[in-house]
Amino acid sequence: MTRDYALVVIYGAERIPTLTSGHIDAVADHISGAGGEVNSVNSWGKRKLAYSIQDEREGHYVLLEFSADPSRIQNLEQSLRINEDVMRFLIARQEFDMSPVLAVESEGRR
């Protein structure tokens, strides 16, 4: 049984001046290696943090949407925790896709 997840990763901008596809591919490969499937990758670029984290004021934000077995999520979290380039991350389970619901609501308002 697989579920859909969203993963936001913040890489330190001082540690990694230029975010490369190798950094993103390492996380995507770990998801794929655990039997998951990466559905989309969206790099948000370098952004200013609301507060300093480990003496850094900026970070590279990346959103990955993927499907995986819930039992594999703990291993992914552990690998992200030990990755020195990752400042913060958040994994959230996606309950369902809202786009069809929003499309039906907008048609009804015409």
ZALO-511637 format. One record per atom (N, C-alpha, C): residue in three letters; residue number from 1; x, y, z; atom name. Coordinates in pm, whole numbers, plus 50000, padded with zeros to 5 digits. Each point is the difference from the previous one (the first is absolute). Last residue first. Layout:
// ZALO-511637
+-----+-----+-------+-------+-------+----+
!  aa !   i !    xx !    yy !    zz ! at !
+-----+-----+-------+-------+-------+----+
! ALA ! NUM !     X !     Y !     Z ! CA !
...
+-----+-----+-------+-------+-------+----+
//
This chain:
// ZALO-511637
+-----+-----+-------+-------+-------+----+
!  aa !   i !    xx !    yy !    zz ! at !
+-----+-----+-------+-------+-------+----+
! ARG ! 110 ! 47988 ! 53031 ! 48796 !  N !
! ARG ! 110 ! 49985 ! 50082 ! 49878 ! CA !
! ARG ! 110 ! 49861 ! 50049 ! 49982 !  C !
! ARG ! 109 ! 50183 ! 49690 ! 50344 !  N !
! ARG ! 109 ! 49988 ! 50142 ! 50035 ! CA !
! ARG ! 109 ! 49979 ! 50090 ! 49878 !  C !
! GLY ! 108 ! 50081 ! 49516 ! 49987 !  N !
! GLY ! 108 ! 49869 ! 50027 ! 50060 ! CA !
! GLY ! 108 ! 49978 ! 50146 ! 50030 !  C !
! GLU ! 107 ! 50421 ! 49837 ! 49841 !  N !
! GLU ! 107 ! 49900 ! 49989 ! 49895 ! CA !
! GLU ! 107 ! 49862 ! 50035 ! 50052 !  C !
! SER ! 106 ! 50360 ! 49978 ! 50304 !  N !
! SER ! 106 ! 50011 ! 50119 ! 49917 ! CA !
! SER ! 106 ! 49900 ! 49998 ! 49884 !  C !
! GLU ! 105 ! 50031 ! 49622 ! 50290 !  N !
! GLU ! 105 ! 49946 ! 50115 ! 50071 ! CA !
! GLU ! 105 ! 50005 ! 50125 ! 49914 !  C !
! VAL ! 104 ! 50196 ! 49606 ! 49831 !  N !
! VAL ! 104 ! 49853 ! 49986 ! 50004 ! CA !
! VAL ! 104 ! 49940 ! 50120 ! 50070 !  C !
! ALA ! 103 ! 50468 ! 49975 ! 49993 !  N !
! ALA ! 103 ! 49950 ! 50022 ! 49864 ! CA !
! ALA ! 103 ! 49848 ! 49991 ! 49998 !  C !
! LEU ! 102 ! 50228 ! 49898 ! 50401 !  N !
! LEU ! 102 ! 50002 ! 50142 ! 49973 ! CA !
! LEU ! 102 ! 49947 ! 50033 ! 49862 !  C !
! VAL ! 101 ! 50047 ! 49548 ! 50119 !  N !
! VAL ! 101 ! 49897 ! 50062 ! 50083 ! CA !
! VAL ! 101 ! 49993 ! 50149 ! 49972 !  C !
! PRO ! 100 ! 50342 ! 49746 ! 49793 !  N !
! PRO ! 100 ! 49868 ! 49973 ! 49941 ! CA !
! PRO ! 100 ! 49887 ! 50066 ! 50079 !  C !
! SER !  99 ! 50449 ! 50055 ! 50175 !  N !
! SER !  99 ! 49977 ! 50068 ! 49872 ! CA !
! SER !  99 ! 49866 ! 49963 ! 49936 !  C !
! MET !  98 ! 50217 ! 49829 ! 50425 !  N !
! MET !  98 ! 49893 ! 50099 ! 50006 ! CA !
! MET !  98 ! 49966 ! 50059 ! 49863 !  C !
! ASP !  97 ! 50206 ! 49510 ! 50203 !  N !
! ASP !  97 ! 50029 ! 50108 ! 49907 ! CA !
! ASP !  97 ! 49881 ! 50096 ! 49996 !  C !
! PHE !  96 ! 50145 ! 49698 ! 50443 !  N !
! PHE !  96 ! 49939 ! 49985 ! 49868 ! CA !
! PHE !  96 ! 50032 ! 50123 ! 49917 !  C !
! GLU !  95 ! 50234 ! 49891 ! 50416 !  N !
! GLU !  95 ! 49877 ! 49922 ! 50014 ! CA !
! GLU !  95 ! 49933 ! 49973 ! 49865 !  C !
! GLN !  94 ! 50524 ! 50071 ! 50142 !  N !
! GLN !  94 ! 49895 ! 50067 ! 49924 ! CA !
! GLN !  94 ! 49877 ! 49913 ! 50002 !  C !
! ARG !  93 ! 50435 ! 50056 ! 50352 !  N !
! ARG !  93 ! 49919 ! 49909 ! 49921 ! CA !
! ARG !  93 ! 49891 ! 50080 ! 49929 !  C !
! ALA !  92 ! 50501 ! 50174 ! 50153 !  N !
! ALA !  92 ! 49858 ! 50005 ! 50032 ! CA !
! ALA !  92 ! 49926 ! 49904 ! 49908 !  C !
! ILE !  91 ! 50525 ! 50164 ! 50191 !  N !
! ILE !  91 ! 49927 ! 49902 ! 49919 ! CA !
! ILE !  91 ! 49855 ! 50004 ! 50046 !  C !
! LEU !  90 ! 50466 ! 50333 ! 50031 !  N !
! LEU !  90 ! 49866 ! 49968 ! 50049 ! CA !
! LEU !  90 ! 49936 ! 49903 ! 49901 !  C !
! PHE !  89 ! 50517 ! 50244 ! 50162 !  N !
! PHE !  89 ! 49914 ! 49931 ! 49904 ! CA !
! PHE !  89 ! 49865 ! 49974 ! 50067 !  C !
! ARG !  88 ! 50522 ! 50294 ! 50046 !  N !
! ARG !  88 ! 49868 ! 49960 ! 50049 ! CA !
! ARG !  88 ! 49929 ! 49922 ! 49891 !  C !
! MET !  87 ! 50463 ! 50093 ! 49949 !  N !
! MET !  87 ! 49976 ! 50073 ! 50125 ! CA !
! MET !  87 ! 49869 ! 49956 ! 50065 !  C !
! VAL !  86 ! 50367 ! 49751 ! 49653 !  N !
! VAL !  86 ! 49860 ! 50027 ! 50028 ! CA !
! VAL !  86 ! 49987 ! 50071 ! 50133 !  C !
! ASP !  85 ! 50421 ! 49837 ! 49835 !  N !
! ASP !  85 ! 49956 ! 50111 ! 49916 ! CA !
! ASP !  85 ! 49856 ! 50042 ! 50028 !  C !
! GLU !  84 ! 50220 ! 49618 ! 50209 !  N !
! GLU !  84 ! 50053 ! 50127 ! 50051 ! CA !
! GLU !  84 ! 49953 ! 50121 ! 49921 !  C !
! ASN !  83 ! 49768 ! 49509 ! 50103 !  N !
! ASN !  83 ! 50057 ! 50072 ! 49886 ! CA !
! ASN !  83 ! 50041 ! 50140 ! 50048 !  C !
! ILE !  82 ! 49765 ! 49682 ! 50275 !  N !
! ILE !  82 ! 50146 ! 49987 ! 50004 ! CA !
! ILE !  82 ! 50069 ! 50070 ! 49883 !  C !
! ARG !  81 ! 49517 ! 49997 ! 50046 !  N !
! ARG !  81 ! 50057 ! 50054 ! 50125 ! CA !
! ARG !  81 ! 50153 ! 49995 ! 50000 !  C !
! LEU !  80 ! 49751 ! 49802 ! 49645 !  N !
! LEU !  80 ! 50000 ! 50146 ! 49990 ! CA !
! LEU !  80 ! 50061 ! 50064 ! 50124 !  C !
! SER !  79 ! 49941 ! 49532 ! 49992 !  N !
! SER !  79 ! 50105 ! 50038 ! 49905 ! CA !
! SER !  79 ! 50006 ! 50152 ! 49982 !  C !
! GLN !  78 ! 49662 ! 49820 ! 50278 !  N !
! GLN !  78 ! 50133 ! 49979 ! 50059 ! CA !
! GLN !  78 ! 50110 ! 50041 ! 49904 !  C !
! GLU !  77 ! 49552 ! 50013 ! 49845 !  N !
! GLU !  77 ! 50025 ! 50104 ! 50100 ! CA !
! GLU !  77 ! 50138 ! 49986 ! 50062 !  C !
! LEU !  76 ! 49859 ! 49663 ! 49706 !  N !
! LEU !  76 ! 50025 ! 50123 ! 49927 ! CA !
! LEU !  76 ! 50031 ! 50114 ! 50098 !  C !
! ASN !  75 ! 49867 ! 49590 ! 50181 !  N !
! ASN !  75 ! 50135 ! 49990 ! 49944 ! CA !
! ASN !  75 ! 50038 ! 50126 ! 49923 !  C !
! GLN !  74 ! 49558 ! 49966 ! 50164 !  N !
! GLN !  74 ! 50094 ! 50016 ! 50110 ! CA !
! GLN !  74 ! 50145 ! 49992 ! 49952 !  C !
! ILE !  73 ! 49642 ! 49911 ! 49698 !  N !
! ILE !  73 ! 50016 ! 50143 ! 50029 ! CA !
! ILE !  73 ! 50102 ! 50023 ! 50111 !  C !
! ARG !  72 ! 49821 ! 49570 ! 49819 !  N !
! ARG !  72 ! 50129 ! 50048 ! 49951 ! CA !
! ARG !  72 ! 50030 ! 50145 ! 50037 !  C !
! SER !  71 ! 49581 ! 49758 ! 50087 !  N !
! SER !  71 ! 50105 ! 49942 ! 50083 ! CA !
! SER !  71 ! 50140 ! 50049 ! 49960 !  C !
! PRO !  70 ! 49596 ! 50118 ! 49753 !  N !
! PRO !  70 ! 50018 ! 50074 ! 50126 ! CA !
! PRO !  70 ! 50111 ! 49945 ! 50090 !  C !
! ASP !  69 ! 50006 ! 49973 ! 49459 !  N !
! ASP !  69 ! 49943 ! 49920 ! 50108 ! CA !
! ASP !  69 ! 50024 ! 50074 ! 50132 !  C !
! ALA !  68 ! 49974 ! 50296 ! 49554 !  N !
! ALA !  68 ! 50085 ! 49900 ! 50065 ! CA !
! ALA !  68 ! 49918 ! 49922 ! 50102 !  C !
! SER !  67 ! 50023 ! 50439 ! 49602 !  N !
! SER !  67 ! 49917 ! 49893 ! 50054 ! CA !
! SER !  67 ! 50093 ! 49895 ! 50059 !  C !
! PHE !  66 ! 50057 ! 50568 ! 49900 !  N !
! PHE !  66 ! 50033 ! 49861 ! 49972 ! CA !
! PHE !  66 ! 49897 ! 49907 ! 50061 !  C !
! GLU !  65 ! 50202 ! 50545 ! 49899 !  N !
! GLU !  65 ! 49877 ! 49925 ! 50023 ! CA !
! GLU !  65 ! 50026 ! 49856 ! 49957 !  C !
! LEU !  64 ! 50318 ! 50447 ! 50153 !  N !
! LEU !  64 ! 49989 ! 49873 ! 49929 ! CA !
! LEU !  64 ! 49867 ! 49937 ! 50037 !  C !
! LEU !  63 ! 50276 ! 50508 ! 50026 !  N !
! LEU !  63 ! 49880 ! 49922 ! 50028 ! CA !
! LEU !  63 ! 50001 ! 49875 ! 49914 !  C !
! VAL !  62 ! 50377 ! 50392 ! 50200 !  N !
! VAL !  62 ! 49965 ! 49902 ! 49897 ! CA !
! VAL !  62 ! 49877 ! 49923 ! 50048 !  C !
! TYR !  61 ! 50342 ! 50471 ! 50116 !  N !
! TYR !  61 ! 49880 ! 49921 ! 50027 ! CA !
! TYR !  61 ! 49970 ! 49909 ! 49882 !  C !
! HIS !  60 ! 50442 ! 50274 ! 50233 !  N !
! HIS !  60 ! 49944 ! 49954 ! 49873 ! CA !
! HIS !  60 ! 49882 ! 49908 ! 50034 !  C !
! GLY !  59 ! 50194 ! 50420 ! 50318 !  N !
! GLY !  59 ! 50002 ! 49858 ! 49970 ! CA !
! GLY !  59 ! 49940 ! 49973 ! 49863 !  C !
! GLU !  58 ! 50207 ! 50408 ! 50394 !  N !
! GLU !  58 ! 49935 ! 49963 ! 49874 ! CA !
! GLU !  58 ! 50009 ! 49849 ! 49979 !  C !
! ARG !  57 ! 50189 ! 50219 ! 50383 !  N !
! ARG !  57 ! 49883 ! 50085 ! 49980 ! CA !
! ARG !  57 ! 49924 ! 49967 ! 49871 !  C !
! GLU !  56 ! 50352 ! 49749 ! 50397 !  N !
! GLU !  56 ! 49976 ! 50027 ! 49858 ! CA !
! GLU !  56 ! 49868 ! 50076 ! 49987 !  C !
! ASP !  55 ! 50201 ! 49802 ! 50413 !  N !
! ASP !  55 ! 50070 ! 50121 ! 49956 ! CA !
! ASP !  55 ! 49987 ! 50025 ! 49850 !  C !
! GLN !  54 ! 49747 ! 49655 ! 50216 !  N !
! GLN !  54 ! 50141 ! 49963 ! 50000 ! CA !
! GLN !  54 ! 50084 ! 50112 ! 49938 !  C !
! ILE !  53 ! 49553 ! 50141 ! 49932 !  N !
! ILE !  53 ! 50013 ! 49859 ! 50037 ! CA !
! ILE !  53 ! 50147 ! 49964 ! 49986 !  C !
! SER !  52 ! 49669 ! 50479 ! 50037 !  N !
! SER !  52 ! 50124 ! 49929 ! 49967 ! CA !
! SER !  52 ! 49997 ! 49858 ! 50055 !  C !
! TYR !  51 ! 49550 ! 50246 ! 49842 !  N !
! TYR !  51 ! 50095 ! 50014 ! 50110 ! CA !
! TYR !  51 ! 50124 ! 49919 ! 49965 !  C !
! ALA !  50 ! 49676 ! 50047 ! 49673 !  N !
! ALA !  50 ! 49932 ! 50087 ! 50096 ! CA !
! ALA !  50 ! 50089 ! 50027 ! 50122 !  C !
! LEU !  49 ! 50219 ! 49899 ! 49514 !  N !
! LEU !  49 ! 49933 ! 49929 ! 50107 ! CA !
! LEU !  49 ! 49933 ! 50100 ! 50095 !  C !
! LYS !  48 ! 50111 ! 50047 ! 49455 !  N !
! LYS !  48 ! 50040 ! 50045 ! 50133 ! CA !
! LYS !  48 ! 49916 ! 49926 ! 50104 !  C !
! ARG !  47 ! 50120 ! 49787 ! 49512 !  N !
! ARG !  47 ! 49910 ! 50092 ! 50068 ! CA !
! ARG !  47 ! 50054 ! 50034 ! 50138 !  C !
! LYS !  46 ! 50109 ! 49736 ! 49482 !  N !
! LYS !  46 ! 50055 ! 50051 ! 50126 ! CA !
! LYS !  46 ! 49905 ! 50104 ! 50058 !  C !
! GLY !  45 ! 49796 ! 49610 ! 49678 !  N !
! GLY !  45 ! 50113 ! 50092 ! 49998 ! CA !
! GLY !  45 ! 50044 ! 50042 ! 50138 !  C !
! TRP !  44 ! 49659 ! 49674 ! 49845 !  N !
! TRP !  44 ! 49949 ! 50135 ! 50026 ! CA !
! TRP !  44 ! 50112 ! 50103 ! 50001 !  C !
! SER !  43 ! 49905 ! 49491 ! 49765 !  N !
! SER !  43 ! 50098 ! 50080 ! 50074 ! CA !
! SER !  43 ! 49948 ! 50142 ! 50012 !  C !
! ASN !  42 ! 49773 ! 49497 ! 49916 !  N !
! ASN !  42 ! 49984 ! 50142 ! 49974 ! CA !
! ASN !  42 ! 50099 ! 50077 ! 50087 !  C !
! VAL !  41 ! 49831 ! 49475 ! 49807 !  N !
! VAL !  41 ! 50104 ! 50072 ! 50073 ! CA !
! VAL !  41 ! 49988 ! 50146 ! 49960 !  C !
! SER !  40 ! 49676 ! 49507 ! 49986 !  N !
! SER !  40 ! 50041 ! 50132 ! 49950 ! CA !
! SER !  40 ! 50106 ! 50059 ! 50091 !  C !
! ASN !  39 ! 49858 ! 49536 ! 50030 !  N !
! ASN !  39 ! 49902 ! 50050 ! 49902 ! CA !
! ASN !  39 ! 50039 ! 50135 ! 49943 !  C !
! VAL !  38 ! 50253 ! 49544 ! 50227 !  N !
! VAL !  38 ! 49999 ! 50147 ! 50003 ! CA !
! VAL !  38 ! 49909 ! 50048 ! 49888 !  C !
! GLU !  37 ! 50007 ! 49524 ! 50284 !  N !
! GLU !  37 ! 50000 ! 50059 ! 49866 ! CA !
! GLU !  37 ! 49989 ! 50152 ! 50014 !  C !
! GLY !  36 ! 50178 ! 49534 ! 50321 !  N !
! GLY !  36 ! 49908 ! 50110 ! 49974 ! CA !
! GLY !  36 ! 50012 ! 50052 ! 49859 !  C !
! GLY !  35 ! 50271 ! 49654 ! 50232 !  N !
! GLY !  35 ! 49877 ! 49951 ! 49939 ! CA !
! GLY !  35 ! 49897 ! 50108 ! 49974 !  C !
! ALA !  34 ! 50455 ! 50049 ! 50172 !  N !
! ALA !  34 ! 49916 ! 49941 ! 50103 ! CA !
! ALA !  34 ! 49866 ! 49952 ! 49944 !  C !
! GLY !  33 ! 50321 ! 50224 ! 49727 !  N !
! GLY !  33 ! 50065 ! 49880 ! 50051 ! CA !
! GLY !  33 ! 49919 ! 49930 ! 50106 !  C !
! SER !  32 ! 49856 ! 50420 ! 49828 !  N !
! SER !  32 ! 49984 ! 49894 ! 49899 ! CA !
! SER !  32 ! 50061 ! 49869 ! 50048 !  C !
! ILE !  31 ! 50060 ! 50378 ! 50274 !  N !
! ILE !  31 ! 49857 ! 49967 ! 49993 ! CA !
! ILE !  31 ! 49977 ! 49884 ! 49903 !  C !
! HIS !  30 ! 50431 ! 50173 ! 50024 !  N !
! HIS !  30 ! 49969 ! 49929 ! 50125 ! CA !
! HIS !  30 ! 49852 ! 49959 ! 50002 !  C !
! ASP !  29 ! 50150 ! 50264 ! 49643 !  N !
! ASP !  29 ! 50053 ! 49863 ! 49990 ! CA !
! ASP !  29 ! 49970 ! 49919 ! 50126 !  C !
! ALA !  28 ! 49891 ! 50460 ! 49995 !  N !
! ALA !  28 ! 49911 ! 49925 ! 49910 ! CA !
! ALA !  28 ! 50045 ! 49856 ! 49985 !  C !
! VAL !  27 ! 50276 ! 50290 ! 50245 !  N !
! VAL !  27 ! 49875 ! 49976 ! 50074 ! CA !
! VAL !  27 ! 49904 ! 49918 ! 49914 !  C !
! ALA !  26 ! 50398 ! 50130 ! 49797 !  N !
! ALA !  26 ! 50034 ! 49912 ! 50113 ! CA !
! ALA !  26 ! 49875 ! 49966 ! 50080 !  C !
! ASP !  25 ! 49978 ! 50316 ! 49643 !  N !
! ASP !  25 ! 49999 ! 49861 ! 49955 ! CA !
! ASP !  25 ! 50033 ! 49903 ! 50114 !  C !
! ILE !  24 ! 50029 ! 50467 ! 50072 !  N !
! ILE !  24 ! 49860 ! 49958 ! 49990 ! CA !
! ILE !  24 ! 49991 ! 49854 ! 49961 !  C !
! HIS !  23 ! 50426 ! 50191 ! 50015 !  N !
! HIS !  23 ! 49942 ! 50005 ! 50134 ! CA !
! HIS !  23 ! 49856 ! 49949 ! 50000 !  C !
! GLY !  22 ! 50227 ! 50045 ! 49587 !  N !
! GLY !  22 ! 50053 ! 49888 ! 50079 ! CA !
! GLY !  22 ! 49943 ! 49996 ! 50141 !  C !
! SER !  21 ! 49921 ! 50356 ! 49684 !  N !
! SER !  21 ! 49905 ! 49889 ! 49989 ! CA !
! SER !  21 ! 50048 ! 49878 ! 50079 !  C !
! THR !  20 ! 50158 ! 50478 ! 50174 !  N !
! THR !  20 ! 50011 ! 49923 ! 49876 ! CA !
! THR !  20 ! 49896 ! 49888 ! 49998 !  C !
! LEU !  19 ! 50102 ! 50511 ! 50248 !  N !
! LEU !  19 ! 49934 ! 49871 ! 50012 ! CA !
! LEU !  19 ! 50006 ! 49929 ! 49865 !  C !
! THR !  18 ! 50331 ! 50375 ! 50218 !  N !
! THR !  18 ! 49918 ! 49973 ! 49882 ! CA !
! THR !  18 ! 49943 ! 49860 ! 50015 !  C !
! PRO !  17 ! 50236 ! 50166 ! 50370 !  N !
! PRO !  17 ! 49972 ! 50127 ! 49931 ! CA !
! PRO !  17 ! 49912 ! 49983 ! 49877 !  C !
! ILE !  16 ! 50059 ! 49720 ! 50453 !  N !
! ILE !  16 ! 49987 ! 49968 ! 49859 ! CA !
! ILE !  16 ! 49968 ! 50130 ! 49927 !  C !
! ARG !  15 ! 50087 ! 50038 ! 50451 !  N !
! ARG !  15 ! 50067 ! 49871 ! 49979 ! CA !
! ARG !  15 ! 50001 ! 49962 ! 49853 !  C !
! GLU !  14 ! 49767 ! 50386 ! 50129 !  N !
! GLU !  14 ! 50144 ! 50022 ! 50020 ! CA !
! GLU !  14 ! 50078 ! 49871 ! 49980 !  C !
! ALA !  13 ! 49527 ! 49991 ! 49973 !  N !
! ALA !  13 ! 50054 ! 50077 ! 49887 ! CA !
! ALA !  13 ! 50149 ! 50028 ! 50016 !  C !
! GLY !  12 ! 49690 ! 49574 ! 50187 !  N !
! GLY !  12 ! 50069 ! 50121 ! 50042 ! CA !
! GLY !  12 ! 50066 ! 50071 ! 49884 !  C !
! TYR !  11 ! 49549 ! 49697 ! 49955 !  N !
! TYR !  11 ! 50146 ! 49984 ! 50000 ! CA !
! TYR !  11 ! 50062 ! 50132 ! 50040 !  C !
! ILE !  10 ! 49497 ! 49754 ! 50055 !  N !
! ILE !  10 ! 50073 ! 50128 ! 49996 ! CA !
! ILE !  10 ! 50148 ! 49968 ! 50014 !  C !
! VAL !   9 ! 49516 ! 49725 ! 49842 !  N !
! VAL !   9 ! 50136 ! 49995 ! 50052 ! CA !
! VAL !   9 ! 50061 ! 50139 ! 49988 !  C !
! VAL !   8 ! 49494 ! 49722 ! 49987 !  N !
! VAL !   8 ! 50067 ! 50128 ! 49980 ! CA !
! VAL !   8 ! 50136 ! 49990 ! 50069 !  C !
! LEU !   7 ! 49599 ! 49641 ! 49812 !  N !
! LEU !   7 ! 50122 ! 50020 ! 50078 ! CA !
! LEU !   7 ! 50059 ! 50135 ! 49963 !  C !
! ALA !   6 ! 49513 ! 49681 ! 49967 !  N !
! ALA !   6 ! 50072 ! 50119 ! 49953 ! CA !
! ALA !   6 ! 50118 ! 50019 ! 50095 !  C !
! TYR !   5 ! 49668 ! 49547 ! 49850 !  N !
! TYR !   5 ! 50066 ! 50087 ! 50095 ! CA !
! TYR !   5 ! 50058 ! 50122 ! 49929 !  C !
! ASP !   4 ! 49639 ! 49531 ! 49949 !  N !
! ASP !   4 ! 50063 ! 50116 ! 49940 ! CA !
! ASP !   4 ! 50053 ! 50092 ! 50110 !  C !
! ARG !   3 ! 49944 ! 49443 ! 50012 !  N !
! ARG !   3 ! 49930 ! 50126 ! 50026 ! CA !
! ARG !   3 ! 50078 ! 50113 ! 49934 !  C !
! THR !   2 ! 49941 ! 49414 ! 49967 !  N !
! THR !   2 ! 50078 ! 50123 ! 49994 ! CA !
! THR !   2 ! 49910 ! 50119 ! 50028 !  C !
! MET !   1 ! 50027 ! 49431 ! 50074 !  N !
! MET !   1 ! 49915 ! 50118 ! 50000 ! CA !
! MET !   1 ! 50089 ! 50124 ! 50000 !  C !
+-----+-----+-------+-------+-------+----+
//
